[in-house]
Amino acid sequence: MTTEIYRDAWGIPHLRADGVLALARAQGRVTARDRAWQLEVERHRAQGTTAAFLGPEAVAWDVFARRLRLADTARRCAAHLEETDPESAAWVRAYVEGVNEGLAEVADGVAPAGAPEFARVGLAPGRWEPWTPYAIWLSAHIPFAGFPSKIWRDRLRRHLGPEAVALFATDGPGTAGSNGWLLTGDRTVTGRPLLAGDPHRFIEDPGVYQQIRLACEEFDVVGLAVPGVPGIAHFGHAGAVAWSITHAMADSQDLYRERLRRTGAGVEALGPDGLWHRAALHTETVEVAGEEPVRVEIIETGRGPVVAGGPEGLDDGTPLALSLRYAARVTADLGFSALLPLLRSRTVADVDRAADRWAEPVNVLQAADTDGGTLHRVAGRVPLRPASHGTGVVDAWEDGHAWEGWHATPRAAVPGRGAAVMANERGLAAPLGVEFAPRHRADRIAELLAGKEKWAVADMPAIHMDTHLASAAALLEQIEGIRAPLGPEAAALRERLLGWDRRMDADSGDAAAYAALRTRVVRALAAQPAFAELARPTAHSEVLLPWLALLPRVGFALENMLRAKDLYGIDRETVVREALEETAARPVAAWGDTHRLAPWRALPDPAPDEPGLSGDHDCVLCTSAVPGVTDLAARAPAARFVWDLARREDSRWIVPFGACGVPGSPHHRDQLPLWLAGDLAPVVTDWDQLTKETDV
């Protein structure tokens, strides 16, 4: 059998080949044909070379990627896989060969869709190296462990004391999350398990997940792939078994405060043995379109790459140098040896064994099979070290900060007649992290599931799209407790909000009024003198600012701040009362007027305004505004799915835009109306219902 490419009505590729290598090659080729611009942007991001065609705005990321040693770490991981798992390494190389074939077709103008963005910036598709998929994976996921939050916690402890760490300990704008739930066969109309969920990521156009089917003699899997990486790592259905993940919120990276000095031979770092040790040192050049190149000094100590500051400190003269220790840099292993075994899985036991090979990022994994087997566990590597590493930056020159092996990954039994929920809360992964999402999403999903005994695939969108905002209670309690007299408009608004159903629906004026009030409260709290030092600009890279800026931190910690016994002497009643008066004086229309989708695109797009959205950060429908900063939602469900273990063909899925990344393609944005409405597209598994595109 030759390698065959089929498409369904949504343009989703279904690939069939004789063996795993031919299939990987086909996956790479079809991904390049559908998403050439996206793949090349991601390759350049991983290499730190985007400023050469995107201009000065991309310099900060390129410098950051170089200092992190992303490309060099990817090369190490590729070499390690070649030594330890030659079959998986060959499989990744086959994918790269396919990508290069597809990019060549785009460059030659023979690919059906093309990629007009290349002409806009004067760029030609480049050539992928065998290590490029590793670099793309690393680039996409290295912020997931939240190491910049340790800089923030360090500032909190310095300016407000150690108790402030818990006050601000919640997920925020720099994190990624997901919802996921598993129903045992006793809770479904078919008697077989259901898996459902939605990953919450920064929304990009093209999307961060690619719907695809991969079939050969060994397996036949549908799922959501990461463009640029072979296989189906996160969300897949292999017929007899299905799996899904959420971000575990684990703390798997460490930041070290370094003492560096220059010598005639280079740079030295003070070690925990009291001796100065030579650091690796070299200089790289970041090319910048339209401007002079930027020279970057790359330093790596015995702990890891220096990602902030240097021997002379930060750019503002602050004496600081921070090095980052992350698992892939230490072990040269990203967990790619798990990907093929995952595709070959037939039971939850197979998925479990594959997950034992997982490395980064650390995830909570759920799986179910047609025999009724279920799995709920953490997968990935979290180092064993002192607890102090989790709450801030530690001193590299002090003893006792070494990594001493890896945590055992927690697991839990799925109730025999019940459901398992995962939503980034402090649950199964609690021993492995510091900051977790509030329990609101997890509790709401569990509440909804408890309201019905038997569930079907068609019932799942009601959970996906639930807009109840439990976290609103803290601010509503504050306005209910206002004792001072209110003006008539403010008094009327208070009564409206106290009677509000707490649903963040796009057409809701009450939701809009609540959000406007929240914004004013957040800004007023952030302006309090107690937080003045935290509000000062930082000289850290702008890449780190989402984690270090005060306003979004207050926005996401608002519930904690309003319910704390004391908040540094701040008169919260006055803050809330004044904000209520101001909000009442400036009526707003509907939540969806300001809460609109804000996808990231590498190039500005003159397309019309994106649609208004229902939901909010703590809703099950997690379309994240940044309270106090913007109502726009840059983060939202990057896909939704329901995996049916009774009949795979009854499964459903959707992505925010479409299967093709080329503007103007009929499948570029054809799924958006369904995504907005909460509808799901069918997973087509009958080859006779597909359209054959070509033989490769």
N, C-alpha and C positions, 0 to 999 in steps of 0.2 A: 504494500500500500504506500503510495506517495503521501507526503504531508499535505493535508487539506485544510483550507480556511473556509469556514462557514460564517454566516451572519444571521442574527435574528432580526425581528422587525425594528429593534432599537439600535441596530448596528453593532451589537455586542459580538466580539469575536469568539467563535467556537473552533478550537484547533484539534486536529486528529493526526496522529503520526505513528510510525512503526515502533519507535522506542523513545526513551526519555531524552536522549541527546537531540534527536531530530525535533522533538516537541519543544525543547528549550530554545532551539534555534528559531523555530517558528514563532514562539512567544516573543522573543527579542525582535524579530523582523516585523511582526504585526504591530507591536508596541511602537516601534520607530516610525512606521508608516502612519499610524494614527496620531502619534504624539511626539513628533520629531523635535519641535520647539521646546516642549516641556522637558524631554530627556536631556537636551543639550543645556538648557538652563540649569537643571539639577547637576549635571556633570561639572559645569563651570562653578556652581556654588560649592560643590564638594572640594574642588581644586583651589578655590579662592581666586578665580579669574573672571568674575562677572563684570567687574568695573571696566574691563577692556572694551565691552560693548554696551553696557548699561549706564556707564558714566559715574560721576563722583558719588551719587547716592548709594552705590554698591560698595564703596571702598571699605566702609566699616566692617561689613560682613567678610569681605575678602581677607582683610587683615586678621580678623578673628579666626577664620578657618585656617589660615597659615599658622598662626600661633598655636592653635589646638593640635597641629600636625595631623589633620584629618587624612590627607592623601597618603602620607607616610604610614599612618596606622593601617589604612586600607591595604597598602602593599604588603605589610607584615601579615595581615589577616589572610590575604590571598595565598601568600607563601606557606603559612601555617596549614591552611586547608589542603594545599597540594601535598604536604607531607603526611598529614594525619587522615585525610579522607579523599583520596585521589578521584573516586567516582563523583563525589559532590563537586569537587573542583573542576572536573571536566564538564560537568553539567552547567556550572556557572559560565565557563568559557564558551560553551555552545550558545548560551543566551547572548553573550557579548558578540559572537560572530553574527548572530541574527540581527542584533541591533545595528552593527556596522553595515550589513547588507541593506537593511531598511533605510538607514540614513543616506547611503549611496544612491538609492532609488529616489529619495527626496531631492538630493542635490542635483541629480540628473534630470529631474522633472518628470519621472515616469511613475512616481507614487500617485495613486488616485486622488488623494486629498491635498498633498503638498503641505507647505508651511510658509505662509506669507511673511511671518515675523522676521525671518532671516534677512529678507531684502530690506526691511525697515531699518535694521541696524548694521547692514553691510557685513553680515556674518555668514559663513558657510558651515554646514554641519561638519563636526570634527570626527576624530576616530577614538573609539572607546578602547581602553586597555583592559586586560583580564581582571584588574582590581577595581574597575570603576563601579560595579554594583555594590561592592563593599563600602566604597566611599559615599555613595548616595545613601545607603542605609544608615551609615554613621552620621552623616550630615543631617539627615531628617530626624534622628532620634537622640542625638547627644544632649539636647536641652531637656529631655523628658525627666531626667533624674533631678533637675532643678538646682544644679550647683550654684547658679547666681543667687538663689534664695539664701545661701549661707553668708554671702556678703551682706545682704539685707539684715539677717539675724544678728550679724556681728555689729552692725550699726545700731540696731535696736538695743542690744545689751549695753553698748557703750553710752548711748544717750538717754535711755529710759530704764535700764536695769533688766535683769534676766527674766522678770515676770512678764515683760512685754512680748517675749517670744511666743508664749501661749496665746496672748491676746490677738496677735496677728496671724496665728497659725491656721491657715485655710488655703484652699487652692485659689489661684488667681489668674491674671491674664496671660502669664507666661506658660501655663501648664496645658496639657492635653488630657482629655478624659473620655469616658464612654459610659453608656448604659448597656447592660446585658442581663438576660434572665433565661433560665432553663426550667422547663416544666417537665416533670416525669410523666410517663404514660398514663398514670392514674388521674392526671389533671387535664387530659386532652380528649377530644371527641373521637380520635382515631385509636387511642390506646397506646400510641407511640410518642416518644418525647418531641418537644419543640424547643428550638433555640432561637432567640431573637435579640435584637439590640441595635445600637447605633453609635459608631465612634464619633466623638466630638473633636474635631481638628480645626485648625485655621483653614478656612475655605479658600481654595485656589481654583483658578480657571486656566488650564484644565484641572480636573479634580485630582486629589491625592490618592484616590482608589480607582482601580480599573476593573470593571466587571469582565470576567473572562471564563472560558471553559478550556481545560487541558485534558485531553484523552489520548491514551495509548494502550498497549496490551496490558500494562501493569496497573493502570488506574484511570479513573474518569472523574475529575473534580471540577465543580463550579465554585467560584468564589471571587473575592476582592483582592486583587494583586496590588502591590506597590510598583508603580511604573519605574523601570530601571533595575528591578530586582526579580530574578526568576522565581517561579512557584507561586504559591498562595499561602502566605505566612499567617495571616491574622484571622480571616473569616472564610471558611470553606466547607463544602458539602461533598463528600466522596461517595454518596449513595448509601453506604452501610454505616457511615459515621460522619458527624459534623462537628465543627469546633468554632469557637469565637473567643475574643479576648477583651479585656479592658486594661487600662493603664493601672499598675499596682501602686503608684505613688511612692515607690521604694526609694530609699536614700542609698544610692550605689556609687556615688562619686565623692571625692574629698578635695577640699581646698586647703592649701598650706600657705602660711605666711612665711616667705623666704627672706633670709638675709643674704644679699648678693654684694659682691665687690668686684671691681675690675682689676685685672692684673696685666702685666705685659703680654701674657699668653692668652688672655681672654676674660672669662667671667668665672668666679668661684661662688659656691653656695655653702653656707655653714650647715653641717649635718648634725644629727642627734648625738654623734660621738664627740662633739666639740671641735671637730676638725673641718677645715675648708676643703671642699672637693670641687674639682673642675666641672663646670657645666658644659653641656654641648651647646655650641654657638655657631650660627651662620646667619647670613643675610639673604633675604629674598626681595624681589621687586614685583610690586603690583602695578600693572599697566592700567591707565585710566583714560578712557575716551575723552578727548578734548582737553586734557590737563597733563601736567607733568607726572611721571611715575612716582610711586610712593615706595620708599625703602622700608622694609620691615625686619627688625632684628628678632631672630628666633632663638630662644633660650630654653633649654630643658635641663632640669636638675634631676637628682635621684628620685624625686617624688613624681615628677611629670613635667609637661610643658608649662612654661610661664605664660599665663593667659591675660594677666593684667599687671601693669607696671613693669619695673625692671630695676637695674642697679641704681638708676637715678629717680625711681619712683614713678608716679603717674604724671600725666602731662602738666598738671597744675603744681607739681613739686611735692605733692603728698608722698612721704617716704613709704612706699608700698610695692611689694612684688608678690603675686599670688600664682602658685602652680596648681595644676589640676591633675589628680590621679583618677583615671577611669579604667574600667575593667578591660576594655579592648586594647588599650595601650599596654596594659600589664601582661595580658595573656595572649595577645594576637589572635583572639577568637571572638567572632561576632555571633556564633551560634548557627552559621549557615549549614552545618552538618545536620541540623534538625529538619531542613526544608524538604529534602527528598523523602525521608521516612514519614514525614507528615502527609505528603501526597499519597504514599503507599499504604496509609493506615486503613484498617478495616474495622477496628474496634476501639473503644476508649482506652484499652490497654496499650494499643499501638500508639495512639496519640500521647499517652502518658510517657511512654518510652522515648518518643521523639522530643517531648518537652524537656526531658532530662538533659538534652543537648543544648537547650536554649540558653542564650547569654544576655543579649541586649536588644531592646529595653526590657526591663522586668515587668511582666504582665500577670494579671489574674486570668486564668484559662478555664473555660467551660467546654465540655464535650459530651455528646450523647451518641448512642448507636442504636441500630434497629432491634437489638436484643434487649433493649431497656437499660443498658449500662450507662452510667453517668460519671462525670469527672469534674471536680472543682478544686483547683490548685493554683499556686503561684509557680511561675516558670521564669528563670533567669538568675543571674549571679549578683549577690549582695555581699560585700566583704564583711568579715568579722573584724571589728575594731572598737575602741572605746566609744561610749555613747556621746561624748563631747564632740565627736566628729559630725554628728547630725545637726547640732544646734549652731554651728558657726565655723569660722576659720580656725585652724590649729597651727601652732608654731612648729615649723619644720626642724628647728634646732633643738627641740625638746624630745626626750625619749618617751616611748610608750605610744607612739602614733602609727606603728606599722600595721599593715594588713596581716591577719593571721588565719587565712583560710576563708571559707565561704559559709554563709548561713544555710541551714537546711531550709528547703522551700516548703512553706506551710500548705496544708491541704485540708479539705473538709468533706464530709460525707453529704451527699444531696439527700434530703429527706425522702423516705420511701414513698410517701404520698404528699408531694409538695413541690416547692419551687426553690431555686437558688437565685439570688439577685447579686449583681456586682455593679457598683456605680462609683468607684474611686473613693468610697468611704473608708473609715477606719474599721476595717473588718478583718478579712482573712490575712491581709498583708500588714496588719498593725505592728507586728514586731520589727518590720523592716523599714519603717519610714517615720517621718516627723510631721509633715503637712499632708492632710487628706481633705477631700471634699466633705462638706457637711453631709449629714445623713439624709437630707431632705429628698433627694432623688431616689435613693435606695429605699427609704421608708415609703415613699409614695408608690413606687412600683409594687412593693410587697403588699401595700394596702389595696391597690387596684386588683392584683392577682387574687387576693383573698376574697374579693367580692363576687367571685364566680367560681363554680366548681369545675366546669369543663370548658376548655379553651380550644379555639380553632385558629388556623392561619389568618382567616379573615378578621378575627378579633384583635389582632396585634396592633394595627394602626391606632386604635383608641388609647393604647398605652404610649406608643411612640409620640403621639401628638398631645399628650396631657399638658395643660398649661397652668396647673395650680402652683402657686408660689408660696410655699410654707414659710420661707424665710421672711416674708413680709410681716409676720406677726410681731417681730421686735419693734419695728417702727410704728406699727399700728397701736401697740401697747403704749408707746410713748405719747402719741397724740391723744389717746384716750385719757391719759393721766395728766394732761395739761390742766393746771389749776387757775392760771391767770385768765382774765377775760379775753375773749377773742372777738375780732371784728365780725360783722355778719357774714361776709364772704368766706372767711376762714372757718367760722363755726359751721357753715353749710358744707364746706369741703370736708371738714372732719366727719360730719354725719354721713356724707357720701362714702368716704373711705372706710368707715367702720361698718357700713352695710355692704361693702364690695365683696364679691365672691372670691376674690384673690386669684382670679384667672388673668393671665397676661395674654389676652387675645388681641390680635392686630386691630380689630375694630372697636376696642374698648376704650372709652374716654376715662373711665375710672383707673384702668391700668396706666394710661398715659399720665394722669394726675399723680398717681402713686410714684411713678418713675421720676417725674419732675420734682416732687417733694424729696425723694431719695437723693437726687443729684444735689439739691441745695444743702441738705443735711451733711452729705459727704464733704462737700466743698467747705462748709463752715467748720466742721470738725478738723479737717486738714489744715485750716488756717489758724488753729489755736496755737498760742505761744508754746504750749507743752511739746508740740511737734516741730518747732521751728528748725532745729538742727537737721531733722530728717527731710525737711523740705528744701534744704540747700542743694543746688546743683552738684552733681558728682562728676568727676573727671574720668569715670570709667567709660568704656566703649559704649556707643549708643545701642549696640546689640543687646547689652545687659539692662537697658533702662526699663523695659517692661517689668522686671523684677525689683528694680531699685527705686522707682518713682513712688512718692508718698501717696498721691491722690488715688491711684488704683488700689494700692494696698489698703487704704482706709475704706474704699468702696467695697472690696470683697470681705473685709473684716467687720463691716458695719454691724452685723447682728451681734457679734461678740462685744463690740464697743458700746452698743446701746444697753446690753444686759450685764456688763461688768459691774461689780459692786461699787467701784470708784474708778473714774477715768481721769486721773491726774488733776482732780479738782475742777474739771470742766462742768459747767452748768448745762447738762444735756436738755433739760426741759426748756430753757431759754433758746437754745440752738434750734430745737425742733419747732417751738412756737413761732419764732421769727421766720423759719423756713416755710411753715404752713401759711403764714400771712402773705409772704412773697409769692408762693405758688397760687394761692387763691386770687391774687391780683393779676395774674397772667394766665388766663385759662388756656388749656391745651385741647387738641382735638382727639385724635385716636393714637394708640400706641404704635401702630404700624406706620404712622406718618414719619416718625423719627427712628423707629427701630427697623432698620432696613439692612438687607444683606450687603456686606462689603467685602467681596472676594479680592484676594491678592492676585495681581497679574504682573508679570515681569515688565511688561510694557503698558503704558497708559492706554485705556480703551475708551474711545469716544461713544461707546454704546449708551443707550438710555439708562436712566436710573434703575437700580436693582429694586426688586419688590420689597414691600413691607412684610414683616414677619410677626407671627405669634411666638410666645415663649420668652424665656429669660434664663439667666445663668443657673439658677437653682431649680428650674422647672425640669420635669422629665424631657420636655421639648427644650433642650438646652441650646438656645440661640443667645450667645453671650454678649450682652452689652457690658460696658466697663463703667460701673456707677461712678458718677462724678466727672467722668472724662468724655464719654460719648454713648449715645444710644445705639449707634451702628453696631452690627453684629459681624465681626470678622471671624468668629468661631461659631460653629454650628454642626449639626450632624453631617459628616462627610459621606455618609451612606446610611441606609437602613436595610435590614434584612430580616427574614424569617426562614429558618431552616426546618423543614418538615421531615421527620425521620420515618413517617409512614409512606409518603410518596414524594420523592424529591421534586417531581414535576409540579407539585403544589406549593413549592417554596416561592418566595417573593423577594425582590430586592429593588433598590432605587439609589441613584446618586443625584447630587444637586444639579448637575448640568447634563452631561451626556457621555457617550462612549468615545466620541472623537474629540480631539483637542484642537481641531482646525476651525477657526472662525468662518462662519458661512456654511459649514457642513450641515446637512439635515440632521445629523446626530450630535451636533455640538451642544445644543441646549434643549433638546426635545424632551428630556426627562424633568426639566424644571417645573412645569405645571403640576406634575404628579407629586414631586417632592414637596412643593408648597402646600398641596392639599392633603398630604399624608397618605396618598395612594402609593401602591407598590406595583412594579412591573412583574410579569410572570417569568419564572426561570424555565426556559424552554430546554428540554432534554431530548426530544425526539428529533433525530437528524433529518427526518423527512419533512419536518416543519421549518427547517432552516434553508437559507439560500447559499448555495456554494459559490464562493468568490473566486477561488483559484487553487491550483495545485502548486506547491512550492518545489 
